[in-house]
Amino acid sequence: MLALSHFGFVCLGLVLILLGANQSDLARELGLDLAQTGMLAAAFAAGMFVGMGGAGPLYDRLPRRPLFVASTLLTGLALFLFGPGNDFRESLLLFAAIGLGSGAYDTLFNTFVAERFGARSARPMALLHTGTAAGAILGPPLVAALASRWHWALSFHAVGAAHCALALAAACAPWPQATRVRVDESEPASAILCSAIVPFVVVIFAYLGLEAAMAAFAVPFATEGLALDVVHGQAAISGMWCGLLAGRIGTLAVRGNLDARVLIGSGILCAAAIAIGASLGASRVSIFYLYLCIGFALGPVFPVALALAGQRFPHALGSVIGLAAGAGSLGCFAVPWLTGALGDAYGIAFAVKWLGVWALAIAVGGAIILRGRARARELGGLSG
């Protein structure tokens, strides 16, 4: 199952870059303008929001194997159906279905890892999430090769075939017994979902929003903010994913248990990198290395936050991880939109510098999580 989970995260990384890597071909052949391209991205994000948030509670209540098979098969079929023959409305529906399926299996794999490793899940979670970064790094050159030799639609179909293979493997793989542990029977689920989960949502909201905004505005930041050319902006996106991969691998080398101090350090380092990079001119900074540093700082955030959420609420793993990831995915809508509005009003360099506020939100959320865990240990010692 661990190998299957890693392959699933690689498939997710490939899905995440398909729209951006094929944007010029889609615009030319389907007649899409920038607003319509943005609507496709929004449909995908909306599908992910529903899939992430809905899959968690289902994981806690239904047999797991059918959920894995259905979510990966839905993604694969939607990818297979997308092509030059689709009109815009059909494209919106298919992108929403792709987001729904991939968001669901993302939550399912995350919950499986949290359940399998319990209090030791942060490192396995970080290791498996290297698959997402690897897929996103390898995806663009693969898409370009397929488009140059055959047709852009083949990249969607190839990733669809990978998801169908993932569904087949999930159907045949041996499935571990579910282990559900009740730690505190006195704590109602409503209290968990309405209060204690908030700092985890804040961290994931800020992380996903930062990741989306840094990628969306890399080219205008390079051309307008740093007086570089378009190629530098495109390379910066690859630099960020390389940094994310390195950051997640680097997490494995940290000694001792991984706790919320990782989130605090990541947020502070990311805020510092953004502030320094956005303040320097093109002659003083390479945008590729800036994005590499930002990606490295952010690398541990998502897997460690999900692992800590699962450790905090082991009696409702699926519901908590699904809620945290699903609600946090709204950052993909809000943060880029706010960044664009600030860029129009005050310039892209100011807007990118403002993103450091979200990096600091990661650090603040991590501090609240750390304080809550210390408080829980203190109460446990007093009761003992």
VODRENTOR-394458 format. One record per residue: residue in one letter; x, y, z of N, C-alpha, C in turn. Coordinates in steps of 0.05 Angstrom, whole numbers, padded with zeros to 5 digits, always signed. Layout:
<rs>
aXYZXYZXYZ
...
</rs>
This chain:
<rs>
m+00016-00024+00000+00000+00000+00000+00017+00025+00000
l+00041+00024+00012+00057+00048+00013+00067+00055-00015
a+00076+00035-00030+00084+00039-00058+00061+00050-00075
l+00037+00039-00070+00014+00048-00084+00008+00077-00077
s+00011+00085-00052+00006+00112-00044+00025+00131-00057
h+00051+00123-00059+00071+00141-00072+00064+00144-00101
f+00056+00123-00115+00049+00125-00143+00024+00143-00146
g+00006+00142-00126-00017+00160-00127-00009+00189-00125
f+00010+00195-00108+00019+00223-00106+00034+00232-00131
v+00048+00214-00145+00061+00221-00170+00039+00228-00191
c+00018+00212-00192-00004+00217-00210-00017+00244-00204
l-00020+00251-00178-00031+00277-00171-00013+00300-00181
g+00013+00297-00178+00031+00318-00188+00028+00322-00218
l+00024+00300-00233+00020+00302-00262-00006+00317-00268
v-00027+00311-00252-00053+00324-00257-00050+00355-00252
l-00035+00362-00231-00034+00390-00224-00021+00408-00245
i-00005+00397-00263+00009+00414-00282-00004+00412-00310
l-00024+00395-00314-00034+00391-00341-00046+00416-00354
l-00061+00431-00339-00074+00455-00350-00053+00476-00357
g-00034+00482-00339-00014+00502-00344+00005+00494-00367
a+00013+00468-00367+00032+00459-00387+00020+00459-00415
n-00007+00455-00417-00021+00454-00443-00035+00480-00450
q-00031+00501-00434-00048+00525-00436-00048+00537-00464
s-00025+00539-00477-00023+00552-00503-00038+00536-00524
d-00035+00509-00523-00049+00492-00542-00079+00492-00538
l-00087+00492-00512-00116+00493-00506-00128+00519-00516
a-00114+00541-00511-00124+00567-00520-00127+00568-00550
r-00107+00557-00564-00108+00558-00594-00130+00540-00605
e-00131+00515-00595-00148+00495-00608-00177+00497-00598
l-00181+00504-00572-00208+00505-00561-00218+00534-00561
g-00202+00553-00569-00211+00581-00570-00215+00593-00543
l-00198+00586-00523-00201+00596-00496-00186+00623-00492
d-00199+00642-00479-00184+00665-00471-00174+00661-00442
l-00161+00681-00431-00149+00678-00405-00171+00674-00383
a-00193+00688-00386-00215+00685-00367-00226+00657-00367
q-00229+00645-00391-00239+00618-00392-00219+00598-00382
t-00193+00603-00387-00172+00586-00375-00174+00587-00345
g-00178+00611-00334-00181+00614-00305-00205+00600-00295
m-00227+00599-00310-00251+00585-00302-00246+00555-00301
l-00230+00544-00320-00223+00516-00319-00208+00509-00293
a-00189+00527-00286-00173+00523-00262-00191+00525-00237
a-00211+00543-00238-00230+00546-00216-00247+00521-00213
a-00256+00510-00236-00273+00486-00236-00257+00462-00224
f-00232+00460-00231-00215+00439-00220-00212+00443-00190
a-00206+00468-00181-00203+00473-00152-00229+00468-00137
a-00252+00475-00149-00277+00470-00136-00282+00440-00133
g-00275+00425-00153-00278+00396-00151-00260+00384-00130
m-00235+00394-00127-00217+00385-00107-00227+00392-00079
f-00239+00415-00076-00251+00423-00050-00272+00403-00041
v-00290+00396-00060-00311+00377-00053-00300+00349-00048
g-00281+00341-00065-00269+00315-00062-00253+00312-00036
m-00237+00332-00029-00221+00331-00005-00239+00330+00020
g-00259+00349+00020-00276+00351+00043-00295+00327+00047
g-00304+00316+00024-00324+00294+00026-00312+00267+00030
a-00287+00262+00021-00275+00236+00023-00268+00228+00051
g-00261+00247+00068-00252+00241+00095-00273+00227+00111
p-00297+00239+00114-00318+00226+00129-00326+00199+00118
l-00325+00196+00091-00331+00170+00079-00310+00149+00087
y-00285+00158+00089-00264+00139+00097-00269+00128+00125
d-00281+00145+00143-00286+00136+00170-00310+00118+00172
r-00327+00117+00151-00353+00103+00153-00357+00080+00133
l-00342+00080+00111-00347+00060+00089-00322+00043+00085
p-00326+00020+00071-00302+00004+00063-00283+00021+00046
r-00257+00017+00051-00237+00035+00039-00231+00028+00010
r-00229+00002+00004-00221-00006-00023-00239+00006-00045
p-00266+00004-00042-00283+00016-00063-00279+00046-00066
l-00273+00060-00044-00269+00089-00045-00245+00096-00061
f-00223+00081-00056-00198+00086-00072-00203+00080-00101
v-00215+00058-00107-00219+00050-00135-00237+00070-00149
a-00259+00078-00136-00278+00096-00149-00265+00124-00154
s-00250+00134-00135-00239+00161-00138-00218+00162-00160
t-00200+00142-00161-00179+00141-00182-00191+00135-00209
l-00212+00118-00210-00224+00112-00235-00239+00136-00246
l-00253+00151-00229-00266+00175-00238-00247+00195-00250
t-00224+00199-00237-00203+00217-00248-00193+00207-00275
g-00188+00181-00277-00178+00170-00302-00198+00173-00325
l-00223+00167-00320-00243+00169-00341-00247+00198-00350
a-00247+00217-00331-00251+00245-00338-00227+00254-00356
l-00203+00246-00349-00180+00253-00365-00181+00241-00393
f-00191+00216-00395-00194+00203-00421-00214+00218-00439
l-00236+00229-00426-00257+00241-00442-00250+00269-00451
f-00229+00281-00440-00223+00309-00447-00206+00309-00473
g-00213+00327-00491-00199+00329-00516-00209+00352-00533
p-00200+00354-00558-00207+00377-00575-00236+00377-00583
g-00251+00355-00579-00279+00354-00587-00297+00366-00566
n-00287+00373-00542-00304+00383-00521-00309+00413-00524
d-00334+00421-00519-00339+00450-00518-00333+00460-00490
f-00336+00486-00486-00327+00498-00460-00343+00487-00437
r-00369+00483-00439-00385+00473-00417-00376+00445-00410
e-00372+00428-00430-00363+00401-00425-00335+00401-00412
s-00318+00419-00420-00291+00421-00408-00293+00429-00379
l-00311+00447-00372-00314+00455-00344-00323+00431-00327
l-00342+00415-00337-00352+00392-00322-00330+00371-00319
l-00314+00367-00340-00293+00347-00339-00271+00356-00319
f-00264+00382-00320-00243+00391-00301-00253+00390-00272
a-00279+00395-00268-00290+00392-00241-00289+00363-00233
a-00295+00344-00251-00294+00315-00245-00265+00307-00239
i-00246+00317-00254-00218+00311-00249-00210+00320-00221
g-00218+00345-00214-00212+00355-00188-00225+00339-00166
l-00250+00331-00170-00265+00316-00150-00251+00289-00145
g-00244+00275-00166-00231+00249-00162-00204+00251-00150
s-00188+00270-00159-00160+00272-00149-00160+00283-00121
g-00179+00301-00114-00181+00311-00087-00189+00289-00068
a-00207+00272-00077-00216+00250-00060-00193+00230-00054
y-00179+00221-00075-00158+00201-00069-00134+00214-00055
d-00130+00240-00058-00109+00253-00043-00115+00251-00013
t-00140+00257-00005-00148+00254+00023-00147+00226+00032
l-00155+00207+00016-00155+00179+00023-00127+00169+00029
f-00108+00175+00011-00080+00167+00015-00069+00180+00040
n-00074+00206+00044-00064+00220+00068-00075+00207+00093
t-00100+00200+00093-00112+00188+00117-00101+00161+00122
f-00097+00145+00101-00085+00119+00104-00058+00120+00118
v-00041+00139+00109-00014+00142+00120-00016+00150+00150
a-00034+00169+00156-00037+00178+00183-00047+00155+00201
e-00065+00139+00191-00075+00116+00206-00054+00094+00209
r-00039+00090+00188-00019+00068+00188+00004+00074+00208
f+00013+00099+00209+00037+00106+00225+00031+00120+00251
g+00007+00130+00255+00000+00143+00280+00017+00166+00287
a+00029+00166+00311+00046+00188+00321+00072+00191+00305
r+00079+00171+00289+00103+00172+00273+00098+00179+00243
s+00075+00191+00238+00066+00193+00210+00078+00217+00195
a+00091+00236+00209+00101+00260+00195+00122+00253+00174
r+00141+00236+00181+00162+00230+00161+00151+00213+00138
p+00136+00192+00143+00124+00178+00120+00107+00196+00102
m+00092+00215+00115+00076+00233+00100+00093+00251+00082
a+00115+00261+00093+00133+00278+00077+00146+00262+00055
l+00154+00237+00061+00166+00221+00040+00147+00215+00017
l+00123+00208+00023+00103+00202+00002+00096+00227-00014
h+00096+00250-00001+00089+00275-00015+00111+00284-00034
t+00135+00272-00032+00155+00277-00052+00145+00268-00080
g+00127+00249-00080+00116+00240-00106+00101+00262-00120
t+00086+00279-00106+00072+00301-00118+00091+00320-00132
a+00113+00327-00117+00132+00345-00129+00147+00333-00153
a+00153+00307-00150+00167+00293-00172+00149+00293-00197
g+00123+00287-00194+00105+00287-00216+00103+00314-00229
a+00102+00336-00212+00099+00363-00223+00125+00372-00237
i+00148+00362-00228+00173+00369-00241+00176+00355-00268
l+00170+00329-00268+00173+00313-00293+00151+00318-00313
g+00128+00327-00304+00105+00330-00322+00109+00349-00345
p+00117+00374-00341+00119+00393-00363+00137+00383-00387
p+00161+00373-00382+00176+00363-00405+00163+00339-00419
l+00149+00322-00404+00134+00300-00416+00111+00310-00433
v+00097+00330-00423+00075+00342-00438+00086+00354-00464
a+00108+00369-00462+00120+00382-00486+00128+00361-00506
a+00140+00339-00497+00148+00318-00516+00125+00305-00530
l+00103+00299-00515+00080+00287-00527+00067+00306-00547
a+00065+00332-00540+00052+00351-00557+00068+00356-00583
s+00094+00355-00581+00111+00360-00605+00111+00336-00624
r+00108+00312-00613+00109+00288-00630+00081+00280-00640
w+00061+00284-00623+00034+00275-00630+00014+00297-00627
h-00001+00298-00604-00022+00317-00600-00024+00323-00570
w-00031+00347-00562-00032+00355-00534-00051+00337-00518
a-00073+00328-00531-00093+00312-00516-00081+00285-00506
l-00059+00276-00519-00047+00251-00510-00036+00253-00482
s-00028+00276-00473-00018+00279-00446-00040+00274-00426
f-00065+00284-00432-00087+00279-00414-00094+00249-00414
h-00093+00237-00437-00100+00209-00439-00079+00191-00425
a-00053+00199-00428-00032+00183-00415-00035+00185-00384
v-00041+00208-00374-00045+00210-00345-00070+00196-00336
g-00090+00196-00354-00115+00181-00349-00109+00151-00347
a-00092+00141-00365-00084+00113-00365-00069+00106-00339
a-00052+00124-00329-00038+00120-00304-00058+00117-00281
h-00079+00133-00281-00099+00132-00260-00116+00106-00262
c-00121+00097-00286-00135+00071-00289-00118+00048-00278
a-00092+00050-00283-00074+00030-00272-00073+00032-00242
l-00074+00056-00231-00075+00059-00202-00101+00047-00191
a-00123+00051-00205-00148+00039-00195-00147+00009-00196
l-00135-00003-00217-00132-00032-00218-00115-00042-00196
a-00093-00028-00190-00075-00036-00169-00089-00035-00142
a-00105-00014-00138-00120-00011-00112-00140-00033-00109
a-00152-00042-00132-00171-00064-00130-00158-00091-00123
c-00133-00094-00130-00120-00120-00127-00101-00121-00102
a-00093-00097-00092-00073-00097-00070-00085-00107-00044
p-00069-00121-00028-00079-00128-00001-00084-00104+00016
w-00106-00104+00030-00115-00080+00044-00112-00085+00074
p-00098-00067+00088-00094-00071+00117-00121-00067+00132
q-00122-00080+00155-00146-00077+00172-00147-00049+00183
a-00171-00038+00184-00176-00011+00195-00171-00012+00225
t-00158+00009+00235-00154+00012+00263-00164+00040+00272
r-00186+00039+00287-00198+00064+00296-00195+00065+00326
v-00182+00087+00336-00176+00089+00364-00192+00112+00376
r-00205+00107+00398-00219+00128+00412-00201+00137+00435
v-00191+00162+00434-00173+00172+00454-00187+00187+00476
d-00206+00203+00469-00220+00219+00488-00250+00219+00482
e-00264+00201+00494-00292+00198+00488-00309+00222+00496
s-00298+00238+00514-00313+00261+00524-00312+00285+00505
e-00295+00284+00485-00293+00307+00467-00311+00303+00443
p-00332+00318+00441-00351+00314+00419-00340+00322+00392
a-00349+00309+00371-00339+00314+00344-00345+00343+00336
s-00367+00354+00345-00374+00382+00338-00353+00401+00349
a-00342+00396+00373-00321+00414+00384-00296+00411+00368
i-00289+00387+00360-00265+00383+00344-00267+00398+00318
l-00289+00395+00304-00291+00406+00277-00295+00436+00277
c-00303+00448+00300-00309+00476+00300-00288+00494+00313
s-00271+00483+00330-00252+00499+00344-00223+00489+00341
a-00217+00465+00351-00190+00456+00352-00177+00452+00324
i-00194+00449+00304-00184+00444+00277-00175+00470+00264
v-00183+00493+00275-00178+00519+00262-00149+00524+00255
p-00130+00521+00274-00102+00527+00266-00091+00509+00243
f-00101+00484+00242-00092+00467+00220-00103+00477+00193
v-00128+00486+00193-00140+00498+00169-00125+00523+00161
v-00118+00540+00181-00103+00565+00174-00077+00558+00161
v-00062+00539+00172-00036+00532+00160-00039+00522+00132
i-00059+00504+00127-00062+00492+00100-00073+00513+00081
f-00092+00530+00090-00102+00552+00074-00079+00569+00064
a-00062+00578+00083-00040+00596+00076-00020+00582+00057
y-00014+00556+00063+00005+00542+00046-00005+00539+00017
l-00030+00528+00014-00040+00524-00013-00044+00550-00028
g-00052+00571-00013-00055+00597-00026-00028+00608-00036
l-00008+00605-00019+00019+00614-00027+00029+00599-00051
e+00026+00572-00050+00035+00556-00073+00022+00564-00099
a-00005+00568-00098-00019+00576-00122-00012+00604-00131
a-00010+00623-00113-00004+00651-00121+00024+00654-00131
m+00044+00641-00119+00071+00643-00128+00074+00632-00156
a+00060+00610-00162+00061+00599-00189+00046+00617-00209
a+00022+00627-00201+00005+00643-00220+00019+00669-00228
f+00034+00681-00210+00045+00707-00215+00075+00707-00219
a+00087+00683-00224+00115+00681-00229+00124+00697-00254
v+00109+00694-00276+00117+00708-00300+00114+00739-00298
p+00091+00749-00288+00089+00779-00285+00109+00789-00265
f+00115+00774-00244+00135+00783-00224+00162+00785-00237
a+00169+00765-00254+00195+00766-00268+00196+00789-00288
t+00175+00793-00304+00176+00813-00325+00172+00842-00315
e+00152+00845-00297+00145+00872-00288+00160+00880-00262
g+00163+00860-00244+00175+00866-00218+00205+00866-00219
l+00217+00848-00235+00246+00845-00235+00259+00851-00261
a+00243+00860-00281+00254+00867-00307+00269+00845-00321
l+00259+00820-00318+00270+00797-00331+00252+00789-00354
d+00258+00767-00368+00241+00758-00390+00222+00736-00381
v+00205+00728-00399+00184+00708-00392+00197+00681-00385
v+00219+00673-00398+00231+00648-00393+00240+00645-00364
h+00249+00668-00352+00257+00667-00324+00233+00661-00306
g+00210+00673-00312+00186+00667-00297+00177+00638-00299
q+00179+00627-00323+00171+00599-00326+00190+00581-00311
a+00216+00587-00313+00236+00571-00298+00232+00573-00268
a+00222+00595-00259+00218+00599-00230+00197+00579-00219
i+00177+00573-00235+00156+00554-00227+00169+00526-00223
s+00186+00518-00242+00200+00493-00238+00219+00494-00214
g+00231+00517-00209+00248+00520-00186+00232+00517-00160
m+00208+00527-00159+00192+00523-00134+00186+00494-00129
w+00179+00479-00150+00173+00451-00146+00198+00435-00139
c+00221+00443-00150+00246+00430-00142+00251+00435-00113
g+00246+00460-00104+00250+00467-00076+00231+00452-00058
l+00206+00449-00066+00186+00433-00051+00196+00404-00048
l+00206+00393-00069+00217+00365-00068+00240+00364-00049
a+00259+00383-00051+00282+00383-00033+00274+00387-00004
g+00255+00405+00000+00246+00410+00028+00233+00385+00041
r+00219+00370+00025+00206+00346+00036+00226+00324+00041
i+00246+00322+00023+00267+00302+00028+00284+00311+00052
g+00289+00337+00054+00305+00347+00077+00291+00342+00103
t+00265+00342+00103+00250+00337+00128+00257+00310+00140
l+00263+00291+00122+00269+00264+00132+00295+00263+00147
a+00313+00283+00143+00339+00283+00157+00337+00296+00185
v+00315+00308+00191+00312+00321+00217+00310+00300+00239
r+00326+00303+00260+00325+00283+00281+00303+00288+00300
g+00294+00267+00313+00272+00269+00333+00245+00270+00319
n+00224+00273+00336+00197+00275+00325+00193+00301+00311
l+00179+00300+00289+00172+00324+00274+00146+00336+00286
d+00147+00360+00296+00124+00372+00308+00119+00400+00296
a+00103+00416+00309+00094+00441+00298+00117+00461+00296
r+00140+00456+00309+00163+00473+00306+00172+00474+00277
v+00168+00452+00262+00174+00452+00234+00158+00473+00219
l+00132+00475+00226+00114+00494+00213+00123+00523+00220
i+00131+00528+00244+00140+00554+00253+00165+00562+00237
g+00184+00544+00236+00209+00550+00221+00204+00554+00191
s+00187+00537+00180+00181+00540+00151+00168+00567+00145
g+00148+00575+00162+00135+00600+00157+00154+00624+00158
i+00171+00624+00179+00190+00646+00182+00210+00647+00159
l+00221+00624+00151+00240+00624+00129+00228+00633+00103
c+00203+00624+00098+00189+00632+00074+00184+00662+00073
a+00175+00673+00096+00169+00701+00097+00195+00717+00092
a+00217+00708+00104+00242+00722+00100+00251+00721+00070
a+00248+00698+00058+00256+00695+00030+00239+00713+00012
i+00213+00714+00017+00196+00731+00001+00202+00761+00004
a+00206+00769+00029+00212+00797+00035+00239+00806+00022
i+00259+00789+00024+00285+00796+00012+00284+00796-00018
g+00272+00775-00030+00271+00772-00058+00254+00794-00072
a+00231+00801-00060+00214+00822-00072+00226+00849-00068
s+00245+00852-00051+00257+00879-00046+00281+00884-00063
l+00293+00863-00075+00318+00866-00091+00312+00869-00120
g+00329+00882-00134+00326+00885-00163+00336+00861-00178
a+00332+00861-00205+00340+00839-00221+00370+00834-00221
s+00385+00854-00217+00414+00850-00217+00424+00838-00191
r+00407+00836-00171+00415+00826-00145+00403+00799-00138
v+00385+00789-00153+00371+00764-00146+00364+00749-00171
s+00367+00723-00170+00357+00705-00191+00330+00694-00183
i+00309+00699-00199+00283+00690-00191+00281+00660-00188
f+00297+00645-00203+00297+00616-00201+00305+00608-00173
y+00327+00619-00163+00337+00612-00137+00319+00623-00115
l+00307+00646-00120+00287+00656-00100+00264+00636-00097
y+00253+00627-00119+00231+00608-00118+00240+00581-00107
l+00265+00574-00113+00276+00549-00102+00276+00550-00071
c+00285+00573-00060+00286+00577-00031+00258+00577-00019
i+00239+00590-00032+00212+00591-00023+00200+00563-00022
g+00204+00548-00044+00194+00521-00045+00207+00503-00024
f+00233+00507-00019+00247+00491+00002+00235+00497+00029
a+00229+00522+00035+00218+00530+00061+00190+00518+00064
l+00174+00518+00042+00146+00508+00044+00144+00478+00042
g+00165+00464+00033+00163+00436+00028+00151+00419+00051
p+00159+00422+00076+00149+00405+00097+00120+00412+00106
v+00110+00436+00099+00086+00446+00112+00062+00428+00108
f+00055+00421+00084+00030+00407+00079+00030+00379+00091
p+00051+00362+00086+00050+00335+00098+00052+00336+00128
v+00068+00354+00140+00071+00355+00169+00045+00365+00182
a+00032+00384+00170+00006+00394+00181-00015+00373+00181
l-00017+00358+00159-00036+00336+00157-00030+00314+00178
a-00004+00307+00181+00003+00287+00200-00004+00296+00228
l+00002+00321+00235-00004+00330+00262-00034+00332+00267
a-00050+00338+00246-00079+00338+00249-00089+00310+00256
g-00078+00290+00242-00086+00262+00247-00078+00253+00275
q-00054+00262+00285-00046+00255+00311-00063+00268+00333
r-00072+00293+00327-00089+00307+00346-00117+00295+00349
f-00127+00284+00327-00154+00272+00328-00154+00244+00316
p-00142+00225+00330-00139+00198+00319-00166+00183+00317
h-00186+00192+00331-00211+00178+00331-00229+00187+00307
a-00220+00207+00292-00236+00216+00268-00216+00225+00246
l-00198+00207+00239-00176+00214+00221-00187+00224+00194
g-00204+00209+00182-00214+00216+00155-00228+00243+00156
s-00246+00247+00175-00262+00271+00176-00244+00295+00181
v-00224+00293+00199-00207+00316+00205-00189+00323+00182
i-00175+00303+00171-00157+00308+00149-00173+00318+00124
g-00196+00307+00119-00213+00317+00097-00222+00345+00101
l-00230+00352+00126-00239+00379+00132-00216+00399+00130
a-00193+00392+00142-00170+00410+00141-00160+00415+00113
a-00157+00394+00097-00148+00397+00069-00169+00410+00052
g-00195+00403+00056-00216+00414+00039-00220+00444+00045
a-00222+00451+00070-00225+00480+00077-00200+00495+00070
g-00177+00483+00074-00152+00496+00067-00149+00501+00037
s-00162+00484+00021-00160+00487-00008-00173+00513-00018
l-00190+00525-00001-00202+00551-00009-00180+00572-00012
g-00157+00568+00000-00135+00586-00004-00127+00589-00033
c-00131+00568-00049-00125+00569-00077-00142+00589-00092
f-00166+00595-00081-00184+00615-00092-00176+00643-00082
a-00175+00645-00055-00174+00671-00042-00147+00685-00046
v-00125+00671-00040-00099+00684-00040-00091+00694-00068
p-00093+00678-00089-00086+00689-00116-00104+00713-00124
w-00130+00711-00117-00148+00733-00124-00140+00759-00110
l-00134+00757-00084-00126+00781-00069-00099+00791-00079
t-00081+00773-00086-00055+00781-00096-00058+00796-00122
g-00075+00786-00140-00079+00800-00165-00091+00827-00161
a-00110+00830-00143-00122+00856-00137-00101+00876-00127
l-00083+00866-00109-00062+00883-00099-00042+00891-00121
g-00036+00871-00139-00018+00876-00161-00028+00898-00179
d-00054+00897-00185-00066+00917-00203-00065+00945-00189
a-00069+00945-00163-00070+00971-00149-00043+00983-00143
y-00023+00966-00134+00002+00976-00124+00027+00965-00138
g+00023+00947-00157+00046+00935-00171+00052+00907-00161
i+00062+00891-00179+00065+00862-00173+00087+00858-00152
a+00107+00874-00151+00128+00871-00131+00117+00874-00102
f+00099+00894-00099+00086+00897-00073+00068+00874-00067
a+00053+00864-00087+00035+00842-00082+00050+00817-00074
v+00073+00811-00087+00088+00788-00080+00100+00791-00052
k+00109+00815-00045+00119+00819-00018+00097+00815+00003
w+00073+00822-00004+00050+00819+00014+00045+00789+00019
l+00053+00771+00001+00049+00743+00006+00064+00733+00030
g+00084+00748+00039+00098+00741+00063+00080+00740+00088
v+00057+00755+00087+00038+00754+00109+00027+00726+00112
w+00022+00713+00089+00011+00686+00091+00032+00666+00101
a+00057+00671+00095+00079+00654+00106+00080+00657+00136
l+00076+00682+00146+00075+00686+00175+00051+00673+00187
a+00029+00672+00172+00005+00658+00182+00011+00628+00187
i+00028+00616+00170+00036+00589+00175+00051+00586+00201
a+00069+00605+00206+00085+00605+00231+00067+00609+00255
v+00047+00627+00253+00029+00632+00276+00011+00608+00281
g+00001+00596+00259-00015+00571+00262+00001+00549+00275
g+00027+00546+00267+00044+00526+00279+00048+00531+00308
a+00051+00557+00316+00055+00563+00344+00030+00556+00361
i+00007+00561+00350-00018+00554+00364-00020+00523+00367
i-00013+00509+00345-00014+00479+00347+00005+00469+00368
l+00030+00480+00368+00050+00472+00387+00041+00478+00416
r+00029+00501+00420+00019+00508+00447-00003+00489+00455
g-00021+00482+00436-00043+00464+00443-00033+00436+00450
r-00013+00426+00436-00002+00400+00442+00012+00400+00469
a+00026+00423+00475+00039+00425+00502+00018+00426+00524
r-00004+00440+00519-00025+00442+00538-00038+00415+00543
a-00042+00399+00521-00054+00373+00524-00036+00354+00540
r-00009+00356+00536+00009+00339+00551+00009+00347+00581
e+00007+00374+00586+00006+00384+00613-00019+00374+00628
l-00041+00375+00614-00066+00365+00626-00065+00335+00631
g-00052+00321+00612-00050+00292+00615-00033+00285+00639
g-00011+00301+00644+00006+00296+00667-00009+00302+00693
l-00025+00323+00693-00040+00330+00717-00061+00309+00724
s-00074+00299+00703-00095+00278+00707-00083+00252+00716
g-00057+00247+00707-00044+00222+00715-00034+00223+00743
</rs>
